[in-house]
Amino acid sequence: MKTLSISQVSDLTGLTAATIRFYESKGLINPIGRKGLTRMYSPDVLTHLSLIILAKQAQFSLDEIVGILGKLAEKGIERPLLRSKIDEIDQKIQELQKLKQGLIHVEQCTAENHLQCPKFQKILSVSLKHNIAKLTKNTP
């Protein structure tokens, strides 16, 4: 069986050796042994790391990723968890679209001073209310 050193895994994935060791400490991946002081991995680790990278890009927490990888072999990724993450991403897209529209308005606004523009004032007001709501939601 061909094995990969931690530096080879790093080169192939773009992850630093420190990140790979961190994922190992969290139980996300496991080396198959050592060659001297160098950790060695099976080629399957590349698939696991690809899944971890994809899950992180989708904003899954490390705890969620641990759960996903733990259940992957027996039953695959839980669809309700995926649906929940899809809904979160859709919400984020909507927020970013609103932000984009606000920035487009500010860029094209003909007001001499943006702070005097009624539409910009409304954008600021909505943003403030949204941020206050987020803060109070996350405060115990």
Backbone bond lengths (Angstrom), bond angles and torsions (degrees), N, CA, C in turn:
res aa  C-N    CA-C-N  psi(-1)  N-CA   C-N-CA  omega(-1)  CA-C   N-CA-C  phi
1 M - - - 1.444 - - 1.529 108.98 -
2 K 1.323 115.93 130.26 1.456 120.67 177.18 1.523 108.81 -73.03
3 T 1.309 115.86 137.72 1.459 120.36 177.51 1.515 109.09 -118.95
4 L 1.317 115.01 159.32 1.459 121.90 -179.54 1.520 109.02 -120.52
5 S 1.313 115.71 135.00 1.463 119.50 174.73 1.526 108.35 -77.23
6 I 1.315 115.99 165.15 1.459 119.67 179.45 1.530 110.49 -61.33
7 S 1.331 117.88 -34.57 1.468 119.41 178.84 1.528 111.12 -69.72
8 Q 1.333 117.55 -34.68 1.467 119.92 175.95 1.527 110.58 -67.31
9 V 1.324 116.40 -42.01 1.470 120.30 177.50 1.524 109.17 -61.61
10 S 1.317 116.27 -41.77 1.461 121.14 178.36 1.526 110.83 -60.75
11 D 1.324 116.46 -47.02 1.467 120.74 179.54 1.524 111.86 -61.89
12 L 1.319 117.10 -40.78 1.467 121.33 -176.36 1.530 113.34 -74.90
13 T 1.326 116.70 -27.42 1.470 119.80 -176.36 1.520 113.67 -104.67
14 G 1.323 116.87 -19.38 1.456 119.80 -174.65 1.523 113.08 82.00
15 L 1.318 116.78 1.74 1.463 121.01 177.88 1.525 109.27 -86.12
16 T 1.317 116.49 148.58 1.458 119.22 176.30 1.525 109.47 -75.18
17 A 1.319 115.64 158.59 1.468 120.03 176.59 1.525 109.99 -60.61
18 A 1.332 116.65 -35.92 1.471 120.15 178.67 1.528 110.84 -63.15
19 T 1.328 117.08 -40.14 1.466 120.67 178.28 1.527 110.31 -65.30
20 I 1.313 116.47 -42.23 1.467 120.81 178.76 1.526 110.00 -61.51
21 R 1.335 116.57 -44.27 1.471 119.87 177.88 1.531 110.79 -64.31
22 F 1.334 117.00 -37.19 1.466 120.78 177.65 1.528 110.23 -62.24
23 Y 1.328 117.30 -46.96 1.468 120.58 177.94 1.527 110.65 -60.66
24 E 1.308 115.83 -36.49 1.465 119.91 176.84 1.532 110.12 -64.15
25 S 1.330 116.91 -43.15 1.473 120.26 -179.16 1.526 111.79 -64.88
26 K 1.330 116.98 -26.33 1.466 121.76 178.37 1.524 112.37 -86.59
27 G 1.329 116.55 -2.88 1.459 120.50 179.09 1.517 113.75 81.84
28 L 1.331 117.26 14.19 1.463 120.24 -179.45 1.525 112.20 -78.47
29 I 1.315 116.72 -31.49 1.467 122.13 177.12 1.526 108.08 -138.81
30 N 1.320 115.30 162.62 1.465 120.08 178.83 1.520 109.85 -138.64
31 P 1.331 116.75 134.84 1.461 118.50 173.61 1.530 108.78 -73.42
32 I 1.320 116.03 158.98 1.468 118.38 177.24 1.520 111.09 -96.09
33 G 1.318 116.04 -4.20 1.458 119.99 178.31 1.515 110.78 160.90
34 R 1.315 113.94 -162.25 1.462 120.63 179.88 1.522 109.43 -134.90
35 K 1.303 113.91 151.92 1.462 121.72 170.94 1.525 104.31 -121.88
36 G 1.308 115.93 97.58 1.460 120.02 -169.84 1.520 107.75 71.08
37 L 1.316 116.72 -123.90 1.466 121.23 177.91 1.526 112.57 -96.63
38 T 1.330 117.11 -1.22 1.461 121.61 -174.83 1.520 111.52 -90.11
39 R 1.324 116.13 128.44 1.466 120.55 175.13 1.527 108.76 -68.21
40 M 1.326 115.12 141.41 1.460 121.05 178.46 1.526 108.50 -121.71
41 Y 1.325 115.48 142.99 1.462 121.66 -176.13 1.521 110.01 -129.14
42 S 1.325 115.12 153.43 1.464 119.40 172.91 1.528 107.29 -79.31
43 P 1.325 117.84 157.54 1.463 120.35 178.26 1.537 113.26 -58.48
44 D 1.350 117.13 -22.94 1.469 120.47 178.32 1.522 112.55 -60.88
45 V 1.325 117.26 -21.71 1.463 119.93 -179.04 1.530 110.49 -62.05
46 L 1.332 117.15 -27.39 1.465 120.28 179.46 1.526 111.10 -64.55
47 T 1.336 116.55 -38.47 1.466 120.42 176.60 1.517 110.24 -65.48
48 H 1.330 116.94 -45.25 1.466 120.51 178.94 1.525 111.04 -60.54
49 L 1.329 116.33 -44.10 1.462 119.46 -179.50 1.524 111.31 -67.53
50 S 1.323 117.51 -35.50 1.470 120.19 175.60 1.521 110.61 -62.05
51 L 1.333 116.39 -42.04 1.469 120.33 176.89 1.527 111.24 -63.91
52 I 1.317 116.94 -40.87 1.465 120.85 178.92 1.526 110.22 -63.11
53 I 1.323 116.46 -45.92 1.468 120.97 179.62 1.523 110.19 -60.70
54 L 1.328 117.03 -46.33 1.464 121.31 179.00 1.523 110.99 -61.39
55 A 1.327 116.79 -44.33 1.464 120.63 -179.89 1.525 111.26 -64.35
56 K 1.324 117.34 -39.21 1.463 120.22 177.54 1.524 110.57 -65.59
57 Q 1.330 117.38 -39.26 1.464 120.46 177.31 1.521 110.97 -62.54
58 A 1.332 116.27 -31.63 1.468 121.46 178.29 1.530 111.54 -85.07
59 Q 1.330 116.42 7.69 1.469 122.85 175.98 1.528 114.05 69.86
60 F 1.328 118.00 26.34 1.458 119.98 171.78 1.526 107.76 -72.76
61 S 1.321 116.80 143.29 1.463 120.89 176.07 1.528 108.84 -75.37
62 L 1.327 115.95 163.31 1.470 119.05 177.63 1.522 111.28 -61.65
63 D 1.332 117.15 -37.92 1.470 119.63 177.45 1.525 111.00 -62.31
64 E 1.336 116.69 -40.89 1.467 119.93 177.53 1.527 110.55 -64.70
65 I 1.328 116.41 -39.53 1.464 120.32 179.85 1.526 110.38 -65.32
66 V 1.330 116.73 -40.96 1.469 120.34 176.10 1.526 109.46 -57.36
67 G 1.337 116.73 -45.14 1.464 121.16 178.87 1.515 112.63 -63.42
68 I 1.318 116.08 -41.99 1.468 120.88 179.77 1.527 110.30 -61.83
69 L 1.321 116.36 -50.28 1.465 119.69 -177.59 1.519 111.74 -66.81
70 G 1.324 116.95 -33.21 1.459 120.30 179.29 1.512 112.83 -66.24
71 K 1.328 116.78 -32.62 1.465 120.88 -177.19 1.521 112.71 -97.94
72 L 1.319 116.85 -10.30 1.457 121.35 -173.09 1.522 112.81 -57.43
73 A 1.312 117.75 -45.99 1.467 121.16 -175.83 1.519 111.93 -66.09
74 E 1.338 117.09 -35.66 1.462 119.00 -175.05 1.526 114.08 -87.78
75 K 1.331 117.70 -37.70 1.468 117.41 -176.49 1.521 114.95 -144.97
76 G 1.293 118.47 8.97 1.451 120.10 178.53 1.524 111.72 79.30
77 I 1.305 115.22 -173.88 1.466 121.15 -178.06 1.523 109.23 -80.57
78 E 1.317 115.87 133.91 1.465 120.83 -178.79 1.530 110.22 -66.05
79 R 1.318 115.69 124.31 1.461 120.81 -177.96 1.531 113.37 -63.38
80 P 1.339 119.58 -38.47 1.474 118.17 177.58 1.534 112.55 -61.38
81 L 1.321 116.79 -35.47 1.460 120.15 177.22 1.525 110.16 -65.52
82 L 1.327 116.05 -41.40 1.465 120.20 177.08 1.523 110.92 -63.99
83 R 1.334 117.31 -42.82 1.462 121.15 -179.94 1.523 110.45 -61.11
84 S 1.318 116.11 -42.87 1.458 120.89 178.92 1.529 110.70 -60.83
85 K 1.319 116.47 -43.19 1.466 120.21 -179.71 1.524 110.62 -69.03
86 I 1.325 117.60 -37.60 1.465 121.16 176.56 1.522 109.84 -60.82
87 D 1.328 116.91 -43.29 1.465 120.91 178.49 1.529 111.28 -62.34
88 E 1.339 116.68 -41.07 1.469 120.55 177.36 1.526 110.77 -62.19
89 I 1.326 116.48 -42.86 1.463 120.67 179.96 1.525 110.20 -65.01
90 D 1.344 117.46 -42.26 1.466 120.66 177.26 1.523 110.95 -59.21
91 Q 1.336 116.55 -42.24 1.465 121.01 178.59 1.528 110.41 -62.46
92 K 1.321 116.41 -43.41 1.468 121.10 179.60 1.522 110.36 -63.86
93 I 1.332 117.14 -40.14 1.467 120.96 177.97 1.518 110.03 -60.98
94 Q 1.334 117.47 -43.75 1.466 120.89 178.37 1.526 110.92 -61.08
95 E 1.330 116.44 -43.29 1.468 120.22 178.85 1.527 110.75 -62.85
96 L 1.326 116.94 -42.45 1.457 120.55 -179.95 1.528 111.57 -67.75
97 Q 1.342 117.33 -35.45 1.467 120.62 176.81 1.531 110.50 -63.26
98 K 1.340 116.21 -42.48 1.469 119.95 177.78 1.523 110.55 -63.58
99 L 1.320 116.40 -42.89 1.457 120.57 178.26 1.523 110.57 -61.55
100 K 1.326 116.18 -42.71 1.462 120.94 179.02 1.522 110.66 -60.63
101 Q 1.327 116.79 -45.83 1.466 120.26 179.65 1.528 110.97 -61.98
102 G 1.323 116.57 -39.48 1.461 119.94 177.20 1.515 111.87 -63.12
103 L 1.328 116.78 -43.08 1.462 120.43 179.18 1.524 111.57 -66.51
104 I 1.326 116.56 -37.48 1.467 119.94 176.71 1.522 109.55 -61.72
105 H 1.346 116.14 -43.53 1.466 118.76 178.65 1.530 110.88 -60.82
106 V 1.322 116.42 -46.49 1.469 119.89 -178.77 1.526 110.13 -61.07
107 E 1.323 116.56 -41.01 1.461 120.50 -179.98 1.531 111.29 -62.93
108 Q 1.332 116.60 -39.12 1.458 120.97 -174.27 1.529 113.40 -97.50
109 C 1.310 117.00 -3.38 1.461 121.62 -175.95 1.531 110.80 -60.95
110 T 1.311 115.30 134.77 1.465 120.34 -179.04 1.526 112.56 -94.35
111 A 1.311 117.28 -0.89 1.466 119.84 178.56 1.526 109.34 -62.80
112 E 1.324 114.79 143.86 1.458 119.68 179.91 1.533 110.92 -62.80
113 N 1.312 115.52 -37.24 1.461 121.93 178.90 1.525 107.13 -131.28
114 H 1.321 116.99 124.23 1.470 120.45 -177.60 1.520 112.10 -56.47
115 L 1.316 117.24 -33.87 1.463 120.12 -178.80 1.526 112.34 -67.62
116 Q 1.320 117.79 -14.66 1.465 121.35 177.36 1.528 112.42 -95.00
117 C 1.306 117.13 -4.81 1.469 121.91 -178.70 1.526 109.23 -80.60
118 P 1.346 118.31 122.02 1.466 120.73 -179.28 1.537 113.01 -59.71
119 K 1.319 116.97 -39.19 1.462 119.20 -179.64 1.534 110.22 -66.39
120 F 1.321 117.27 -40.52 1.459 120.63 178.21 1.527 110.16 -65.62
121 Q 1.323 117.48 -39.04 1.465 121.22 176.50 1.530 110.48 -59.80
122 K 1.341 116.09 -40.84 1.465 119.96 178.72 1.529 110.42 -65.65
123 I 1.330 116.91 -41.76 1.468 121.10 177.89 1.526 109.79 -58.51
124 L 1.333 116.98 -44.95 1.466 121.22 178.99 1.522 111.35 -62.92
125 S 1.328 116.25 -41.82 1.466 121.11 -178.95 1.527 111.04 -64.07
126 V 1.318 116.71 -46.25 1.467 121.37 179.57 1.526 109.87 -63.58
127 S 1.323 116.92 -41.76 1.463 121.12 179.28 1.525 110.70 -61.97
128 L 1.323 116.84 -43.05 1.458 120.96 179.66 1.525 110.79 -63.23
129 K 1.336 116.91 -45.83 1.468 120.55 179.09 1.528 110.94 -61.34
130 H 1.324 115.85 -41.98 1.469 120.99 -179.94 1.529 110.46 -62.49
131 N 1.331 116.78 -44.91 1.468 120.35 -178.73 1.520 111.70 -68.60
132 I 1.329 117.86 -36.65 1.465 120.80 176.68 1.524 109.62 -64.70
133 A 1.331 116.57 -42.25 1.470 120.64 178.85 1.527 110.59 -61.66
134 K 1.327 117.24 -41.49 1.467 121.27 178.11 1.522 110.92 -62.77
135 L 1.331 116.13 -43.49 1.467 120.12 -178.84 1.518 111.52 -64.05
136 T 1.325 117.09 -43.93 1.465 119.64 -178.42 1.521 111.08 -70.99
137 K 1.334 117.40 -29.91 1.467 121.48 177.93 1.527 110.74 -67.94
138 N 1.341 116.68 -36.87 1.462 121.45 -176.25 1.524 113.36 -90.78
139 T 1.322 117.87 -2.33 1.460 121.18 179.84 1.521 109.45 -94.21
140 P 1.341 116.70 128.96 1.480 118.86 -178.92 1.514 112.32 -69.60
